[in-house]
């Protein structure tokens, strides 16, 4: 049977919302949405009712029950798009390192990589173009 978090994630993905966008709609934070979706936290019934109203869905849907009364299957994560082929050894190593971090460490690592990507000298294809 699908959990509240599975159902919330399913609705978010069906509506093409990011966790930030869903959090804004529901009046909470991305961290709370993430904890619900990962099964680390469950809402009080009053909060679940409020979310159902804001999302325009019956509370049963958030509880993991379909309109036919049958339990919904758990949300399935889409396959990770590895790009044009298998991961290189360096990419695989970076992914292993990232996965070894706790959520706070992952957020810091992500911000640091985002900062590197902002620098044109580190972006793929830009170095060779500037060397010409």
N, C-alpha and C positions, 0 to 999 in steps of 0.2 A: 504494500500500500504506500502511496505517496505521502510524504510528510508536508507540513506547512511550508517548510523551506523549499522543498521540491516544487510545490505548487506555485509559490511566489516566483521562483526562478523561471518556471515554465511560462507564466503570465508575462514576466518581464521580457523574456526572449521573444515570445509571440508578438509583443508590441514594439519590439526593437528598441527597448530602453536600456541604457547603461545602468549600472547600480546607482550612480550619482543622480541620474534623471528620475529613477524610481524613488529614491530617497527624498528628492525635492518634492515630488508629487505627494508622497505619504507624510511629509513633514518630519523626517528623521534623518539619519546620517547613512552614508555609504557603508560605514563599519557595521551598523546595526543590520542593514540588508545582507551584508556578507555573512554575518554570524547566523542569521536566520537560514540563508541558503546553504550554509555548510553544516547545519544541524547543531551548532554550538549554543544556540539560544532559541527559546520558544516564546511567543508573545502571550501576554495576558489575553483573555477572551475579549475584553473591551477593546484592546488594540487590534486584534484580529477582525473584529466587527467593523471598526473604523476603517481599516485597510480595505476590507471587502466593499464597503460603501464607496470609498474613494476610487476603487478600481472598477466599480460597477459589476461586480460578480457576486453570486451567492456565497455565503460563508462556507457552504459545503464544498465549493470548488477550492477554496483556500485550505480546507481541511483534507483535501485529497480525494474527494468523492465526486464522480462525474454526474452529469445531469440524469443519467440512467440509474443512479444510486449505487453503481459499482465503483470499487476503489480504482483510482487512477494509477497507472504504473509510475515508478519514480522517474524524475526528469533524467534524460540521458544527455550527457555532454557530447557536443559534436567532436568529431575527430580533430586533432590539432593539425592545422595546415603547416606542414614543414617547408612550404615553399616549393622550389623547383626540384627538389630531390631529398635524399636522406641527409640528416645532419652531418656536418663535418665533425671531426674529432674535437676541434675547438668549440663548436657550437654545443655539442653534447656535453662537454666539460662545463661550459657556462651554465647550461640548464641544470646539471647535477648540483653545481654550487648554489644556484638560485633556490632550488628545491630544498637544500639543506638549511636555508635561513628560515627563521620564524616570520610571521606576517609583517612585523615591524621592520625587520631586516630586508624583506622583499620589497617593501615600499621604498626604503632608502636606496636600495640597489636600482630599482626602476627609475627613480628620480635622477640618479647619477647617470644611467645609460641615456635617459631622455636628454640630459644636459649635453652629453657627448654628441648625440644625434643633431642637436641644434647647431653645433660647430661644423661648418661646411668642410673643413679639412678632414673630418673623421667620417663623413657620409660616404657611402658606397658610390663609386662613379665620379664623385666630385674631385677627388685628388688627381685622378688621371686627366680630367678635363682641365684643371687649373695648371697642370704641368705642361700643357701644350702651348 
